[in-house]
Amino acid sequence: MAFKEMDIHQLQFNPFDKISKQWMLVTAGDRMKSNTMTASWGGVGIMWGKPVVTAYIRPQRYTKEFVDGSDRFTISFLPGDKREALNICGTVSGRDVEDKWEEAGLHPFYVNEKTLEETTAVEEAEMIFVCRKLYVQEMYPECFVDTECDTKWYPQNDYHTMYIGEIEKVLVKE
């Protein structure tokens, strides 16, 4: 399956539906080892004059190790018929299975595979954002203005880390 690069200014989608209802996969790593996870929290916008995506990862997620260890990560949006794969990637840890890709019925897609900026995305995606990390920030309980968000979403004190990544490329399925 081939992808073509798309001008980000031609992008048309509703991020509220795409991220929170259809979900996305956050992926990092290289040809040697990679991991992906489902996310339904995140955003897209402009920061520091650049098109960016924000992704939020809890400390216990295996994919966090890959995102932390890489300069780049990807956001992959899958078609509606891949909901079961998204469910698996959201509940099965790559630490606990021999091959999470196989378990989910997905395949790694290597982006920039001939350069030092190689990263991994998902071959079955309809659209991929290739992102370069710009900023990483752990969330802290004392920073919540609305403390209900803290008590509701973090009863186990497993606060997300926020990643802001510049969207370097948008790839769409040909």
N, C-alpha and C positions, 0 to 999 in steps of 0.2 A: 504494500500500500504506500502510495506516495503522498507527500505533503507539499504544498506550495506556500511561499511566504506571502503574507497579506500586509498591506499598509495599515498600521494601527488606527489611523484616522478614518478608515473605511469600516471599522468594526461597529456592528450594530447588534446589541443584545441587552437584555434587562439583567443587570448583575444580581438583583434581588431574587429573581427566579433562578437564574443560572447557578448561583452559588448556594442559596439556602434551600431550594426545592429540588433542583436537579443534581446538586453536589458536584464536587471537583476532586481530582486526585492530585496530591502534592507528592512529587517524586524527586529523588536526588540519588546521586551515585554515578558509577561509570560501568563500563563493560565488565569489569571484574566483579563488582558487587553493587547492588542498588536496592532500593525499597520504595514502596508507594503506600499512601494512606488516603483514606477518604476524609474530606473536610466539608463542612457546611457553614463555616464561619470564615469570613474574609472580605476583601473589598478590592475595588479598582479605582484609580483616580490619578491625580497629578500631585507630585511632591517634589520639591526642589527642582521644578521645571521639567520633570521627567514623568513619563507614563509609568505608573507603578501598580503593583499588586501587594496586598497585605495578606499574610497567612498566619495562622495561630496554631501552635503545636504544644500539646501538653508534654511534660517532662518524661512521662513513661512511654511515649510512643517511640518505637524503633526508628521510624523515619527521621526523627529529630537528630539522631546521631549522623545520618547522611547529610542532612541539610546543614548542620553545624560544621561538618567536615568538608564542605564544598563551597566554592565561590558562586555556584549557580544551582538553581532548582527549577523545576517546571511545574506548571499548573495545566492539567489535562481535563478537558470537558468531554465526556463520553455520550454517545447516543442513548436514547431512552431504553433501548432493549438490553442495555448493559447494567441495569439496576442491581441484579444479583451480584455481579462483579464488584460494584460499589459497596454493597452490603458486606461482602467478604473482606474487602480492603479496609473497611471501617471496624471490623470486629476480630479479624485474625491477625496476629502479630507475625511479622517476618522472623522474629526470634523463635517462634514456636513451631514453624513448619519448615520442611526442607526447601520448598519452592513456592513462595506466596504467589508469584506470577502464574504458575500452573494451577494452583488452587483456585485462583480467581478467573482462570480462563483468559488471561491477558498476556501480552507480549511486550517486552521492553523495546523502546525505539530510541536509538542513540542519536543525539543531536550534537552537531559539531564534532563528530567522531574522529576526524582527522586532525584535530587541534588540541591544545592543552585545556580548552574550555569545555571538553566533553561533559555532557550530562545526560540523564535518562528521562524519557517521557514514556507515554503509553501509546503503542501502535494503533490501538482501536479508537483513539480519540477522534473527535470531529474537529477539535480546535485545541491548540497547545500554545501556552505562553512560556517562552524561554526567559527566565529571570536571572538577573545578576544581583546578588545580595548587596544592599546599600546600608541597612541598619538592622540591628537585632536588639531587642529590649525585653527583659523579663518583666512580667506583670507582678505588682506587689499589692497586698491588701490595703496598705495605708494610702494608696493612690486612688482608691475608689471614692468618688463623690457620692454616688448612689450605692450605699452599702448593701442594699438588697441584691444587687448584681453579684456581690462577693458571696453573700450567704447562700444564695440560690444556686450559683454555678460552681462554687469552689468549697463545698463542705469538707473535702479531703485535702484542702490546701495544695492542690496540684495545678498551680497557676500556669497559664499558657506563656509561651515565649512568642513575641510578635516579630515577624520577619517582614521587612519592606524590601521588595525586589523590583529593580527597574525592568520593565518588560522590553527586552532587547529585540525579540522577534515574536510575531504571531504567525503560527503555522496552521493552515487549514487543509483538511483532507481534499485531495483532488478527485 
